[in-house]
Amino acid sequence: MSACDAGIFLSRAEGGSNLMAMEALAVGLAVVLSNNTGHVDIVSPEWSYPVWQQHATGDRGGEGGGRRGAPEHVLEGWGESDVNEAVRALERIYAHRGEARERGRRAARFVREQLTWEHTGKTFGDILAALS
């Protein structure tokens, strides 16, 4: 993975944080991320290339984007990433390699500092304390 120039993760529905995307961030890869479902806690223009524009997936009859007759709430939060925005992000990575390397360094630092069990436990504890 570290030999790649970029990673692109445009999942329309991640049940949790995308492990492969987090691994790509951790090795300092320039990463394009959809801004939906399991990516919202790891996407940032500081260390990734967000694809902000998300379109509703709708019911596509089970062809990779929903289930036939699925209630709308089942698809809530799913997003169909804008392909043109994703292509522009890849073009930017290619044209601005120094910037991509710097974002990759910040991505690795983000993972190292923010995606630890210690940090997660503290954040969870803070949330519980605020609810008390």
Stockholm file with secondary structure:
# STOCKHOLM 1.0

chainA/1-132         MSACDAGIFLSRAEGGSNLMAMEALAVGLAVVLSNNTGHVDIVSPEWSYPVWQQHATGDRGGEGGGRRGAPEHVLEGWGESDVNEAVRALERIYAHRGEARERGRRAARFVREQLTWEHTGKTFGDILAALS
#=GR chainA/1-132 SS CTTCSEEEECCSCCSSSCHHHHHHHHTTCEEEEESSGGGTTTCCTTTSEEECCEECCCCCTTSSSCCTTCCGGGGTTCCEECHHHHHHHHHHHHHCHHHHHHHHHHHHHHHHHHSSHHHHHHHHHHHHHHHC
#=GC SS_cons         CTTCSEEEECCSCCSSSCHHHHHHHHTTCEEEEESSGGGTTTCCTTTSEEECCEECCCCCTTSSSCCTTCCGGGGTTCCEECHHHHHHHHHHHHHCHHHHHHHHHHHHHHHHHHSSHHHHHHHHHHHHHHHC
//
